[in-house]
Amino acid sequence: MTSPEKAIRDPLWETVRLDALAVSIIDTAAFQRLRYIRQLGLAHLVYPGATHTRFDHALGVYHLTRTGLKHLRERKGVPEEVWEGEEFIPYAALLHDIGHYAYSHALEELEPEHLPAHHEEVSQRFFASPSLREALMPLGDDAPERLAQLIRGDSKIPLRGLVSGSLDLDKMEYLRRDARFCGVPYGEVDVSRLLQGLMLLQDPETGLYEVGVHEKAIAALESLLFAKYQMFRNVYWHHAVRAATGLYKRIVEEAVRGCLIDPEDLIGPTDEELLYELSRRGLDSKDELGERIAKRWIPALRHRKLPKRALELTAADLSGREVESWAIGDSPRKRVIEDELAEELGLESGEVIIDFPVKQSMFQLDLLVQRSNGNVQRLGLEGVEGVLDLPRVASELYTTARVLRVFTLERREILADKVLERITRPVAAV
């Protein structure tokens, strides 16, 4: 029997109307799991209101996508073949986060050998579930693969930009929702103006159509980019959020290295399920590593006894020096340095964490703009003078937002030179 349509009250968008197919998708176990994956991972330990979930966010993206499609349809003047695949777009938006790991993006910063795949690739595992495949049957037998392509950004559908790209509605939704639930004024984006400015434009070089904007919506797009910068600086990369994230990553990393858990076991559990399972296996292991995870690290995370800042270096402090590439992510070489520092500070292995967050796509920009004179122009990372200027200062903003920190599970102090000489090098003269 076909599920009836539903209307859901949402604190951000007021009423989200779900069609029958969307209701069928939401009623699957694979989608209901998103109710228990926090949108901002461990940020609720800093911003108590940040307990909103991937479930809430997915409904919001679906709502904005349907609204965006409506605005595009109202513009007319586009060949009908450009609308090929339109029926998949709202459901790709609804399902774009179906593959998320527990505590959202945190685990994706681990080394590849500690993780099966990126959450967008993991989505395909969930599309294989019988209940979700059945829910998607009205879209055709190839629906799971076509939706997965849209989510990964591999699709050729002209409307793909609504799901993945510079203008994807995911960004508009999470910036507004995250700011609202964190109680901060940084995520204000003129979503209405951006949606009204959406257009299907023909690339002057290839002749192919894709989602772009009218020049009148550029100021709203600029507000989105700047809101993203502010949210990273003040929320996503807040020192205590990074401390909690670092401890959580270390727990999972050590559990995988110590064979308490297989990387494949990370696919599926919700936030609390994964922490419980790690704790249970740690206690059952009866070895030193298992006990450290179950009796020291997980309780520290649960009780908000987070790692302390032993050292914090801003862009000004790093002037003239460059952090080694192997020290930016998680790598065996960085782990050796961290454990050397731990031994020097009288801490256990794994209890020093070097953190230098990276988000190279913070100001990602690649979209078509229709100028007021009717010409279509592609905007890239450099922007266009007098049209979109913010990307020109993107490098400086990104550098300012990043802070190199060293966290220790117990309070310690570290001299800057001890870290700089190990993980940075002088910037070569130009």
Beta strands, then each sheet from edge to edge (+ up, - down):
strand 1: 6-10
strand 2: 14-18
strand 3: 198-202
strand 4: 209-214
strand 5: 308-313
strand 6: 321-323
strand 7: 352-355
strand 8: 367-370
strand 9: 376-379
strand 10: 404-408
strand 11: 424-426
sheet 1: 1+ 2-
sheet 2: 3+ 4- 8- 9+
sheet 3: 5+ 10- 7+
sheet 4: 6+ 11-
end
